Amino acid sequence: MSELESISVEVLYKEHQNWLQSWLCRRMGCAYDAQDLTQDTFVRILKNSGACLLCKTPRAYLLTVAKSLMIDKWRREEIEKAYLEALAQLPEATSPSSEALNEIIETLQTIDKALAKLPEKPRSAFMMAQFEGMKYREIAEVLEVSERMVKKYMAQAMMACILASNEDGASDGF
């Protein structure tokens, strides 16, 4: 392949699908997950690139997309595991339906993605307030900023969550 050559997704799939699936299987230790992520990788490429790509190193490109999907999967599993552990502590009568559970996990994922895009201090302020129940005064002390700045950080974090919710079509209200 020349330094910068146009390649169709079909050719990319035929030439590299088995290799990518094997690589993912070794990394994940599960052939079924590897198959799913391999297909998801090519679907994402189709969605983002259309029919053709300008590719200098196709395998590096495939690995970048596949690693991103693998990280998304692991993050979702971590969020789901933490939520299910918290849910296990509740009395059975307050447990949500599986449909509601799925919506809650998707919403938590949306919030997680939105917060990951924020600078450290707004993200930390939001986490301390929402998950540790800290007051703005306490957060200001920890972050070594004014209470007014904590309010700005909270507004920034909440706006990021609202915008992410609207973009992802997540359920209304966190």
N, C-alpha and C positions, 0 to 999 in steps of 0.2 A: 504494500500500500504506500502511495506517495505521502509526502509530509502532511498535506492537507487535502483529503480526498472526500468526495461525497459518497455516502454509503446509505443504502436503504435500510430501514428497520428490519425488513424481511431478511436481507443478507446478514445483518448484524445478528439476528436471532439464529439463523441457520449455522453461522460460523462459531458462535460463542455461547449458545444456550446451554449445552452440556457442560462446558467448562465452568460457567457461572454457577450452575446448579450444584456441581461437585464442590466448588469453593464454598458456597453457602452451607452445604451439608456438613462439611468439615468444621466450619465456624459455629454452626448452630447445633450440631449433633442430632438433627432430626430431618429425615428425608422429606417428610410432608411439609414442614415449614420451609425447607429449601425450595421445594417445588412451587409453593405459594409465592414466596418472595421473588423467585426467578420470573414468574409470570407477572407479578406486580411491577418488577423493574422494567420489563418491556412495555407494559401498559403505560407506566409513567413516561417513558421515552416517547411513546406514540402521542400521548396527550400534550407533552411539552414541545416536541420537535416536529410533529407532522410526519411526512413520509420519508424525509431525507435528513441526514446529519452531515455536518462537516466534522470529521473525526481524525485526529492525529494518532491517538492511541485508544482504540475501541475498548480494550479490556479495562483500562484505567477509568474510562468514562462509565462503563458498566459497574465497576466496583464502587465508584462514587455514589451512583444512584442506589445500588443494592445496600451499601452500608447505611445510607440515610434511612432507607426503609427498615433495615434491621434495627437501627437505633429507635425509630418510631415504634416498632413492635415491642421492643424491650421496655421502653418508657410506658407504653400502654399497659403492659403486663405488670409493671411496678405499681402504677396508679391503681389498677384493678385489684392487685393483691393487698395494697394498703387499705383500700376502701372495704374490701371483703373482710379484712381483719377487724376493722372498726365496726363493721356491720355485725360481725359475729358477737360483739360485746352487747348488742342491743337485745331486748326481749323479742321473742319471735313475732309477737303481734305487731311490732313496729317495723318489721322487715318489708322493704319495698318489693313489688313484683319484678320479675326478670326484665320486663320491658322498661320499667322505671329505673332499674339498676343499670341497664345499658345506656339510657339517656344521661344518668348521673355520671357514669364513667366517661362518656363522650364530652360532657360539659367540663369535667375535671381535666381532661386532655386539652381541651380548648384553652382553659385557663393556664395550664402548664406551658403551652406553646406561647401564649401571649406574654406571660411573665418571663419566659426565657429570652425574649427579644429586648427586654428592658435593661437599662444599666443596673449595676449591683445594688445601689442604695434604694431606688424605688422598689425593686423586687424584694429586698430584705425587709423594708418597711411594711410592705403589704403582707408578707409571710408572718412577720411578728404580730401584726395587728389581727389578722384573720385566723391564724392557726395557733398562736401562742396566747392570744387574748391580751396582748400588751397595750397599754394606754400610749397615746402619742408622746406624752412627756417621757415615758420610759424608753420608747423607741428613739427619741431625740438624744437621750443620754448615750444609748448604745452606739448610735451612728455618729455621735458627736456633731450634731447639727441642731438648728433651732426647731421648735415645735411647728413653726410656720412652714419650714422646709419639709417636715414630715407630712403636713397636710398637702403640700404640693406633690410629694412623692405618691401619696395615697390617691390623689386625683389622677395622676399620670397612670398608675397601675390599674385603677378602676376603668379609666377610659380605654386602656389597652384591652382589658377583658371584654368590655362592651363591643369594641370594634371587632375583636376576634370572634365574638359570638355572632355578630351580624354577618361577617364574612363566611363563617363555617356553617351558618344556618343552625347553630346550636339552639337548644330550647331557650325560651325567654326567661331571664332571671337566673341568677346563680344561687 
